[in-house]
Amino acid sequence: MKEKFDGFYKFIASQGLEISDKTNPYQCMDLAYTWVFYLNFPKATIQHLYAYEVFTKPTSETQKYFELIPNTPEGVPQVGDLMVFAKEVNGTAGHIAIATGKGDTKTFESLDQNWAGKTFATLVTHDYKFVLGWLRPKLPALFSDQTKIPLGGD
């Protein structure tokens, strides 16, 4: 998974990613959708109106492709996990980011878009306040060598 994430990071670092809604560009969900596409998973695995709903309203598609892991005092995300924050983090939609695998039970690093006023993908260190949990991609059978990322909308 580390190699997959490293390749993804090189592909998108410091870019503003737009996938879903051109009227509301460069959102955290656009980064998450891009990661899902990079894993060759369908968009439906995480498609919701708000980021926090990815964890609070998982579908059968979500559970087919991801293991849902609740935030606990002992939990530490792994590289490639989708970190999902409660709506309290920003008052409405919550937030979603991709764990880099760096961290411990106090803080973790993630790749974020639309965080702290930045519309491009950047590395951020977070504590676990407002983290609902994370989605861990189920491996290895779901990877293929072909990566299709539909940039610009769908």
C-alpha positions as CSV (number, residue, x, y, z in Angstrom):
1,M,0.0,0.0,0.0
2,K,2.9,2.4,0.7
3,E,4.1,2.1,-2.9
4,K,0.6,2.8,-4.2
5,F,0.2,5.8,-1.9
6,D,3.7,7.1,-2.9
7,G,2.8,6.9,-6.5
8,F,-0.5,8.7,-5.9
9,Y,1.2,11.4,-3.9
10,K,3.7,12.1,-6.7
11,F,0.8,12.2,-9.2
12,I,-1.3,14.8,-7.3
13,A,0.9,16.6,-4.8
14,S,0.2,20.4,-4.7
15,Q,-2.6,20.2,-7.2
16,G,-6.2,21.3,-6.8
17,L,-8.3,18.2,-7.7
18,E,-11.8,18.6,-9.0
19,I,-13.8,15.5,-9.6
20,S,-17.5,15.9,-8.7
21,D,-19.0,19.4,-8.5
22,K,-17.6,22.2,-10.6
23,T,-19.9,24.7,-8.8
24,N,-18.1,23.8,-5.5
25,P,-14.5,23.1,-6.6
26,Y,-11.5,21.7,-4.8
27,Q,-13.3,20.0,-1.9
28,C,-11.9,17.3,0.3
29,M,-14.3,14.8,-1.3
30,D,-12.6,15.4,-4.6
31,L,-9.3,14.2,-3.2
32,A,-11.0,11.2,-1.7
33,Y,-12.7,10.3,-5.0
34,T,-9.4,10.6,-6.8
35,W,-7.8,8.2,-4.3
36,V,-10.8,5.8,-4.7
37,F,-10.3,5.9,-8.5
38,Y,-6.6,5.4,-8.1
39,L,-7.4,2.2,-6.2
40,N,-9.7,1.2,-9.0
41,F,-12.7,1.3,-6.7
42,P,-16.1,2.7,-7.9
43,K,-17.1,6.2,-6.8
44,A,-20.2,4.7,-5.2
45,T,-18.0,3.2,-2.4
46,I,-17.8,6.6,-0.7
47,Q,-20.4,8.8,-2.5
48,H,-22.4,11.0,-0.1
49,L,-23.4,14.6,0.1
50,Y,-21.2,15.2,3.1
51,A,-17.8,13.9,4.0
52,Y,-18.8,12.7,7.5
53,E,-21.5,10.5,5.9
54,V,-18.8,8.3,4.4
55,F,-18.4,6.8,7.9
56,T,-21.8,7.4,9.4
57,K,-23.8,6.0,6.5
58,P,-21.7,3.3,4.9
59,T,-23.4,1.4,2.1
60,S,-23.0,-2.2,1.0
61,E,-20.5,-0.9,-1.6
62,T,-18.5,0.8,1.1
63,Q,-18.3,-2.4,3.1
64,K,-17.4,-4.4,0.1
65,Y,-14.3,-2.4,-0.6
66,F,-13.4,-1.0,2.8
67,E,-13.1,-2.1,6.4
68,L,-14.6,0.6,8.7
69,I,-12.5,1.2,11.8
70,P,-13.9,3.4,14.6
71,N,-11.6,5.9,16.3
72,T,-10.4,4.6,19.6
73,P,-7.7,5.7,22.0
74,E,-5.5,2.8,20.8
75,G,-6.1,3.1,17.1
76,V,-3.5,4.3,14.6
77,P,-4.4,4.6,10.9
78,Q,-2.3,3.0,8.2
79,V,-1.1,4.4,5.0
80,G,-4.0,4.7,2.5
81,D,-6.7,4.8,5.1
82,L,-9.5,7.4,4.4
83,M,-9.7,9.5,7.6
84,V,-13.3,10.8,8.3
85,F,-14.0,13.7,10.5
86,A,-17.3,14.6,12.2
87,K,-19.3,17.6,10.9
88,E,-18.2,19.5,14.1
89,V,-14.8,20.0,12.5
90,N,-16.2,22.7,10.3
91,G,-19.9,22.9,11.2
92,T,-21.4,21.2,8.2
93,A,-19.8,18.6,6.0
94,G,-17.1,17.2,8.1
95,H,-13.8,16.4,6.4
96,I,-12.1,13.4,4.7
97,A,-8.3,12.9,4.1
98,I,-5.9,10.1,3.3
99,A,-3.5,8.8,6.0
100,T,0.2,8.7,5.1
101,G,1.0,6.1,7.7
102,K,3.0,8.5,9.9
103,G,1.6,8.9,13.4
104,D,0.8,7.4,16.7
105,T,-2.1,7.5,19.2
106,K,-1.8,11.3,19.7
107,T,-1.4,12.6,16.1
108,F,-1.3,11.4,12.5
109,E,-0.3,12.8,9.2
110,S,-2.6,12.9,6.2
111,L,-2.9,14.2,2.7
112,D,-5.7,16.8,2.8
113,Q,-7.5,19.1,0.3
114,N,-9.6,22.1,1.4
115,W,-8.0,22.3,4.8
116,A,-6.8,25.5,6.4
117,G,-7.8,27.5,3.4
118,K,-5.7,25.4,0.9
119,T,-7.4,24.3,-2.2
120,F,-4.6,21.9,-3.2
121,A,-3.5,18.6,-1.8
122,T,-1.0,19.1,1.1
123,L,0.3,17.1,4.1
124,V,-1.2,18.0,7.4
125,T,-0.6,16.8,11.0
126,H,-3.9,16.3,12.9
127,D,-4.9,15.1,16.4
128,Y,-7.8,12.8,16.7
129,K,-10.4,15.4,17.8
130,F,-13.4,15.0,15.6
131,V,-12.1,11.9,13.9
132,L,-15.0,9.4,13.6
133,G,-12.9,6.7,12.2
134,W,-11.2,5.5,9.0
135,L,-11.9,3.3,6.0
136,R,-9.1,0.8,5.3
137,P,-9.0,-0.4,1.7
138,K,-9.5,-4.2,1.4
139,L,-6.5,-5.7,-0.3
140,P,-4.9,-7.2,-2.4
141,A,-7.5,-8.6,-4.8
142,L,-9.0,-5.3,-5.7
143,F,-5.9,-3.6,-7.1
144,S,-5.0,-3.8,-10.8
145,D,-2.2,-2.2,-12.8
146,Q,-4.6,0.1,-14.7
147,T,-5.4,3.4,-13.0
148,K,-8.3,5.5,-14.4
149,I,-8.9,8.9,-12.8
150,P,-11.7,10.9,-14.5
151,L,-10.5,14.4,-13.7
152,G,-12.9,17.3,-14.4
153,G,-16.2,15.9,-13.4
154,D,-18.4,12.9,-14.0
